Amino acid sequence: MPSQSPASQTSTPFIETISSLLRRKGYQVWPISPNSTVFDAIAEMADRRVGALPVVSEGKLVGIISERDYARKVILQGRSSQHTTVGEIMTPSPITVTLAHTVDQCMRMMTLYRIRHLPVIEDGALTGIVSIGDLVNAIITSQEFVITQLETYISASYPA
């Protein structure tokens, strides 16, 4: 088997999966019931410093509620967040991914569907959630690694 040069070893970027991203980030999810008020959902988002919450009923993901939903479906329509339920404004049947999806696949999905959060489902259960910020951080980390490897390769001195 021929050996690979350092350049060929670094020319193929590492393909990160959602599984590895969540191992680093954590699997924390803060689900909310569709019967909760939008006010409670927004308060939870503020407390957790997140932009969306998965909506779970009887152990199943039924939707997602985001700050965007709040702005467009409560504020702009003159509704009361204390009298509107999450189920009334959530995005039903959200697009989901699995642990096997790659960061690149998820970025493409977010761009195509113009969304910022992807619930992660494995074996029918909500396992995590990834945001566009999580994906951008993963891409930056990967690029920094490749740059470091290339700089090391370029600056290496070889015996004459």
TORLUM-164005 format. One record per residue: x, y, z of N, C-alpha, C in turn; residue in three letters; residue number from 1. Coordinates in steps of 0.2 Angstrom, whole numbers. Example, Ala and Ser with C-alpha at 12.3 -4.5 7.8 and 13.67 -1.06 7.14 Angstrom:
BEGIN
<node <66; -28; 39>; <62; -22; 39>; <66; -16; 39>; 'ala'; 1>;
<node <64; -11; 35>; <68; -5; 36>; <64; 0; 39>; 'ser'; 2>;
***
This chain:
BEGIN
<node <4; -6; 0>; <0; 0; 0>; <4; 6; 0>; 'met'; 1>;
<node <4; 11; -5>; <8; 17; -5>; <6; 21; 1>; 'pro'; 2>;
<node <11; 25; 3>; <10; 29; 9>; <8; 36; 6>; 'ser'; 3>;
<node <4; 40; 10>; <1; 46; 8>; <6; 51; 10>; 'gln'; 4>;
<node <7; 57; 6>; <11; 62; 8>; <7; 66; 13>; 'ser'; 5>;
<node <10; 71; 17>; <6; 75; 22>; <1; 79; 18>; 'pro'; 6>;
<node <3; 81; 12>; <-2; 86; 9>; <-8; 82; 7>; 'ala'; 7>;
<node <-8; 76; 5>; <-14; 72; 3>; <-18; 70; 9>; 'ser'; 8>;
<node <-14; 69; 15>; <-18; 68; 21>; <-22; 74; 23>; 'gln'; 9>;
<node <-20; 80; 22>; <-24; 86; 24>; <-28; 89; 19>; 'thr'; 10>;
<node <-28; 86; 12>; <-32; 89; 7>; <-39; 87; 7>; 'ser'; 11>;
<node <-41; 81; 11>; <-48; 79; 12>; <-50; 82; 19>; 'thr'; 12>;
<node <-55; 86; 19>; <-57; 89; 25>; <-61; 84; 29>; 'pro'; 13>;
<node <-60; 84; 35>; <-64; 79; 40>; <-71; 81; 39>; 'phe'; 14>;
<node <-75; 75; 38>; <-82; 76; 37>; <-86; 75; 44>; 'ile'; 15>;
<node <-88; 80; 47>; <-91; 79; 54>; <-98; 78; 53>; 'glu'; 16>;
<node <-100; 73; 58>; <-107; 71; 58>; <-110; 75; 64>; 'thr'; 17>;
<node <-117; 75; 64>; <-121; 78; 69>; <-119; 74; 76>; 'ile'; 18>;
<node <-118; 68; 76>; <-116; 64; 82>; <-110; 67; 85>; 'ser'; 19>;
<node <-105; 68; 81>; <-99; 71; 84>; <-100; 78; 87>; 'ser'; 20>;
<node <-104; 82; 83>; <-105; 88; 85>; <-109; 88; 92>; 'leu'; 21>;
<node <-114; 84; 92>; <-118; 84; 99>; <-114; 81; 104>; 'leu'; 22>;
<node <-109; 77; 103>; <-105; 74; 108>; <-101; 80; 111>; 'arg'; 23>;
<node <-99; 85; 107>; <-95; 91; 110>; <-100; 96; 113>; 'arg'; 24>;
<node <-105; 97; 109>; <-110; 103; 111>; <-114; 100; 117>; 'lys'; 25>;
<node <-116; 94; 117>; <-121; 92; 122>; <-128; 90; 119>; 'gly'; 26>;
<node <-131; 86; 122>; <-137; 83; 119>; <-143; 87; 123>; 'tyr'; 27>;
<node <-142; 92; 126>; <-148; 95; 130>; <-153; 98; 125>; 'gln'; 28>;
<node <-159; 96; 127>; <-165; 99; 124>; <-170; 101; 129>; 'val'; 29>;
<node <-174; 106; 128>; <-178; 109; 132>; <-185; 109; 129>; 'trp'; 30>;
<node <-189; 103; 129>; <-195; 103; 125>; <-200; 107; 129>; 'pro'; 31>;
<node <-205; 109; 125>; <-211; 112; 128>; <-217; 109; 125>; 'ile'; 32>;
<node <-223; 110; 129>; <-229; 107; 127>; <-233; 111; 122>; 'ser'; 33>;
<node <-237; 109; 117>; <-241; 113; 113>; <-246; 117; 117>; 'pro'; 34>;
<node <-248; 115; 123>; <-253; 118; 127>; <-250; 124; 131>; 'asn'; 35>;
<node <-243; 124; 131>; <-240; 130; 135>; <-241; 136; 132>; 'ser'; 36>;
<node <-241; 142; 135>; <-242; 148; 132>; <-236; 150; 129>; 'thr'; 37>;
<node <-237; 155; 124>; <-231; 157; 120>; <-226; 161; 125>; 'val'; 38>;
<node <-230; 165; 129>; <-226; 168; 134>; <-221; 164; 138>; 'phe'; 39>;
<node <-223; 158; 140>; <-219; 153; 144>; <-213; 151; 139>; 'asp'; 40>;
<node <-215; 150; 133>; <-210; 147; 128>; <-204; 153; 127>; 'ala'; 41>;
<node <-206; 159; 126>; <-202; 164; 125>; <-197; 165; 132>; 'ile'; 42>;
<node <-200; 165; 137>; <-197; 165; 144>; <-192; 159; 144>; 'ala'; 43>;
<node <-194; 153; 142>; <-189; 148; 142>; <-183; 149; 138>; 'glu'; 44>;
<node <-185; 151; 132>; <-179; 153; 127>; <-174; 158; 130>; 'met'; 45>;
<node <-177; 163; 133>; <-173; 168; 136>; <-168; 165; 141>; 'ala'; 46>;
<node <-172; 161; 146>; <-168; 158; 151>; <-162; 153; 149>; 'asp'; 47>;
<node <-164; 149; 143>; <-159; 144; 141>; <-154; 147; 135>; 'arg'; 48>;
<node <-156; 154; 134>; <-152; 157; 128>; <-152; 153; 122>; 'arg'; 49>;
<node <-158; 151; 120>; <-159; 148; 113>; <-164; 151; 109>; 'val'; 50>;
<node <-164; 150; 103>; <-169; 153; 98>; <-175; 149; 96>; 'gly'; 51>;
<node <-175; 143; 99>; <-181; 139; 97>; <-181; 133; 102>; 'ala'; 52>;
<node <-187; 130; 103>; <-188; 125; 107>; <-192; 119; 103>; 'leu'; 53>;
<node <-191; 113; 104>; <-195; 108; 101>; <-201; 107; 105>; 'pro'; 54>;
<node <-206; 106; 101>; <-213; 105; 104>; <-215; 98; 104>; 'val'; 55>;
<node <-216; 95; 110>; <-217; 88; 111>; <-223; 87; 115>; 'val'; 56>;
<node <-227; 82; 112>; <-233; 80; 115>; <-233; 72; 115>; 'ser'; 57>;
<node <-235; 70; 121>; <-235; 62; 122>; <-228; 59; 120>; 'glu'; 58>;
<node <-223; 62; 121>; <-216; 60; 120>; <-214; 60; 113>; 'gly'; 59>;
<node <-218; 63; 108>; <-216; 64; 101>; <-216; 71; 99>; 'lys'; 60>;
<node <-211; 72; 95>; <-210; 79; 92>; <-215; 80; 87>; 'leu'; 61>;
<node <-219; 86; 89>; <-225; 88; 85>; <-224; 95; 81>; 'val'; 62>;
<node <-218; 98; 83>; <-217; 105; 80>; <-211; 108; 83>; 'gly'; 63>;
<node <-210; 114; 81>; <-204; 118; 84>; <-207; 125; 84>; 'ile'; 64>;
<node <-205; 129; 90>; <-207; 136; 90>; <-200; 140; 91>; 'ile'; 65>;
<node <-200; 145; 87>; <-194; 149; 87>; <-196; 157; 88>; 'ser'; 66>;
<node <-191; 160; 89>; <-192; 168; 90>; <-195; 171; 84>; 'glu'; 67>;
<node <-193; 168; 78>; <-196; 170; 72>; <-204; 169; 72>; 'arg'; 68>;
<node <-206; 163; 74>; <-213; 162; 75>; <-217; 167; 79>; 'asp'; 69>;
<node <-214; 168; 85>; <-216; 173; 89>; <-217; 180; 86>; 'tyr'; 70>;
<node <-212; 182; 82>; <-212; 189; 79>; <-217; 189; 74>; 'ala'; 71>;
<node <-218; 184; 70>; <-222; 184; 64>; <-229; 182; 66>; 'arg'; 72>;
<node <-230; 178; 71>; <-237; 175; 72>; <-240; 178; 78>; 'lys'; 73>;
<node <-237; 182; 82>; <-240; 185; 88>; <-239; 192; 88>; 'val'; 74>;
<node <-233; 195; 88>; <-232; 202; 88>; <-235; 205; 82>; 'ile'; 75>;
<node <-233; 203; 76>; <-236; 206; 70>; <-243; 205; 69>; 'leu'; 76>;
<node <-246; 200; 72>; <-254; 200; 71>; <-257; 202; 77>; 'gln'; 77>;
<node <-254; 206; 82>; <-257; 209; 87>; <-260; 204; 92>; 'gly'; 78>;
<node <-257; 198; 93>; <-260; 193; 98>; <-256; 194; 104>; 'arg'; 79>;
<node <-259; 191; 109>; <-256; 191; 116>; <-252; 185; 117>; 'ser'; 80>;
<node <-246; 185; 119>; <-242; 179; 121>; <-244; 176; 127>; 'ser'; 81>;
<node <-248; 179; 131>; <-250; 176; 137>; <-257; 172; 136>; 'gln'; 82>;
<node <-260; 173; 130>; <-266; 170; 129>; <-266; 166; 122>; 'his'; 83>;
<node <-260; 165; 119>; <-259; 161; 113>; <-255; 155; 115>; 'thr'; 84>;
<node <-257; 149; 113>; <-253; 143; 115>; <-248; 142; 110>; 'thr'; 85>;
<node <-243; 138; 112>; <-238; 136; 107>; <-240; 132; 101>; 'val'; 86>;
<node <-245; 128; 102>; <-248; 124; 97>; <-251; 128; 92>; 'gly'; 87>;
<node <-254; 134; 93>; <-257; 139; 88>; <-252; 142; 84>; 'glu'; 88>;
<node <-246; 143; 86>; <-241; 146; 81>; <-235; 142; 79>; 'ile'; 89>;
<node <-234; 136; 82>; <-228; 132; 81>; <-228; 130; 73>; 'met'; 90>;
<node <-222; 129; 71>; <-221; 126; 65>; <-222; 118; 65>; 'thr'; 91>;
<node <-227; 116; 63>; <-229; 108; 64>; <-224; 104; 59>; 'pro'; 92>;
<node <-223; 98; 61>; <-219; 93; 58>; <-213; 96; 55>; 'ser'; 93>;
<node <-208; 98; 59>; <-202; 101; 57>; <-198; 96; 53>; 'pro'; 94>;
<node <-193; 99; 49>; <-188; 95; 46>; <-183; 93; 51>; 'ile'; 95>;
<node <-182; 87; 51>; <-177; 84; 56>; <-171; 80; 53>; 'thr'; 96>;
<node <-166; 79; 57>; <-160; 75; 54>; <-159; 70; 59>; 'val'; 97>;
<node <-154; 66; 57>; <-152; 60; 62>; <-144; 61; 64>; 'thr'; 98>;
<node <-142; 57; 68>; <-135; 58; 71>; <-130; 57; 65>; 'leu'; 99>;
<node <-132; 53; 60>; <-128; 52; 54>; <-127; 57; 49>; 'ala'; 100>;
<node <-132; 62; 49>; <-131; 68; 44>; <-125; 71; 46>; 'his'; 101>;
<node <-122; 74; 40>; <-116; 78; 41>; <-117; 85; 42>; 'thr'; 102>;
<node <-113; 89; 44>; <-113; 96; 45>; <-115; 100; 39>; 'val'; 103>;
<node <-111; 98; 33>; <-113; 100; 27>; <-120; 99; 24>; 'asp'; 104>;
<node <-122; 93; 25>; <-129; 91; 24>; <-134; 96; 27>; 'gln'; 105>;
<node <-133; 97; 34>; <-138; 101; 38>; <-137; 108; 36>; 'cys'; 106>;
<node <-131; 111; 34>; <-131; 118; 31>; <-135; 118; 25>; 'met'; 107>;
<node <-134; 113; 20>; <-138; 114; 14>; <-146; 114; 16>; 'arg'; 108>;
<node <-148; 110; 20>; <-155; 109; 22>; <-157; 116; 25>; 'met'; 109>;
<node <-154; 119; 29>; <-155; 125; 32>; <-156; 131; 27>; 'met'; 110>;
<node <-151; 131; 22>; <-151; 136; 17>; <-157; 134; 12>; 'thr'; 111>;
<node <-159; 128; 10>; <-164; 127; 6>; <-171; 128; 9>; 'leu'; 112>;
<node <-172; 127; 15>; <-178; 128; 18>; <-179; 134; 22>; 'tyr'; 113>;
<node <-173; 138; 23>; <-173; 144; 26>; <-175; 144; 33>; 'arg'; 114>;
<node <-172; 139; 37>; <-173; 138; 44>; <-167; 138; 48>; 'ile'; 115>;
<node <-167; 139; 54>; <-161; 140; 58>; <-160; 134; 64>; 'arg'; 116>;
<node <-165; 130; 64>; <-164; 125; 69>; <-166; 118; 66>; 'his'; 117>;
<node <-163; 113; 68>; <-165; 106; 66>; <-165; 101; 72>; 'leu'; 118>;
<node <-171; 99; 73>; <-171; 94; 79>; <-168; 87; 76>; 'pro'; 119>;
<node <-165; 84; 81>; <-161; 77; 79>; <-165; 72; 82>; 'val'; 120>;
<node <-167; 67; 77>; <-171; 61; 79>; <-167; 55; 78>; 'ile'; 121>;
<node <-167; 51; 83>; <-164; 44; 82>; <-168; 39; 85>; 'glu'; 122>;
<node <-170; 34; 82>; <-174; 28; 84>; <-181; 31; 86>; 'asp'; 123>;
<node <-184; 36; 83>; <-190; 39; 84>; <-190; 44; 90>; 'gly'; 124>;
<node <-185; 45; 93>; <-184; 49; 99>; <-180; 56; 98>; 'ala'; 125>;
<node <-182; 61; 101>; <-179; 67; 100>; <-172; 67; 104>; 'leu'; 126>;
<node <-167; 67; 101>; <-160; 66; 104>; <-156; 73; 105>; 'thr'; 127>;
<node <-158; 78; 101>; <-154; 84; 102>; <-157; 89; 97>; 'gly'; 128>;
<node <-154; 95; 97>; <-156; 100; 92>; <-150; 104; 90>; 'ile'; 129>;
<node <-149; 105; 83>; <-143; 109; 81>; <-146; 116; 78>; 'val'; 130>;
<node <-142; 121; 79>; <-143; 128; 76>; <-138; 129; 71>; 'ser'; 131>;
<node <-140; 134; 67>; <-135; 137; 62>; <-129; 139; 65>; 'ile'; 132>;
<node <-129; 142; 71>; <-123; 144; 75>; <-119; 138; 77>; 'gly'; 133>;
<node <-122; 132; 79>; <-118; 126; 80>; <-114; 124; 74>; 'asp'; 134>;
<node <-118; 124; 68>; <-115; 122; 62>; <-109; 126; 59>; 'leu'; 135>;
<node <-110; 133; 60>; <-105; 137; 58>; <-99; 136; 62>; 'val'; 136>;
<node <-100; 135; 69>; <-94; 134; 73>; <-90; 128; 71>; 'asn'; 137>;
<node <-94; 123; 70>; <-91; 116; 68>; <-87; 117; 61>; 'ala'; 138>;
<node <-89; 121; 56>; <-86; 123; 50>; <-79; 127; 52>; 'ile'; 139>;
<node <-80; 132; 56>; <-74; 136; 57>; <-69; 132; 61>; 'ile'; 140>;
<node <-71; 127; 65>; <-66; 123; 69>; <-62; 118; 64>; 'thr'; 141>;
<node <-66; 116; 59>; <-63; 111; 54>; <-58; 115; 50>; 'ser'; 142>;
<node <-60; 121; 48>; <-56; 125; 43>; <-50; 127; 47>; 'gln'; 143>;
<node <-50; 129; 53>; <-44; 130; 57>; <-39; 125; 58>; 'glu'; 144>;
<node <-42; 118; 59>; <-38; 112; 59>; <-34; 111; 52>; 'phe'; 145>;
<node <-38; 112; 47>; <-35; 111; 40>; <-29; 116; 39>; 'val'; 146>;
<node <-31; 123; 41>; <-26; 128; 40>; <-19; 127; 44>; 'ile'; 147>;
<node <-20; 124; 50>; <-15; 123; 55>; <-11; 117; 52>; 'thr'; 148>;
<node <-14; 112; 49>; <-10; 106; 46>; <-6; 109; 40>; 'gln'; 149>;
<node <-9; 113; 36>; <-6; 115; 30>; <0; 120; 32>; 'leu'; 150>;
<node <-1; 124; 37>; <5; 128; 39>; <10; 124; 42>; 'glu'; 151>;
<node <9; 119; 45>; <14; 114; 48>; <17; 111; 42>; 'thr'; 152>;
<node <14; 109; 37>; <17; 105; 31>; <21; 110; 28>; 'tyr'; 153>;
<node <19; 116; 26>; <23; 121; 22>; <29; 123; 26>; 'ile'; 154>;
<node <29; 124; 32>; <34; 127; 36>; <39; 121; 38>; 'ser'; 155>;
<node <38; 115; 37>; <42; 110; 39>; <49; 110; 36>; 'ala'; 156>;
<node <54; 108; 39>; <60; 108; 36>; <62; 101; 35>; 'ser'; 157>;
<node <65; 100; 29>; <67; 93; 27>; <75; 92; 26>; 'tyr'; 158>;
<node <78; 87; 28>; <85; 86; 27>; <86; 86; 19>; 'pro'; 159>;
<node <92; 89; 18>; <94; 90; 11>; <96; 84; 8>; 'ala'; 160>;
***
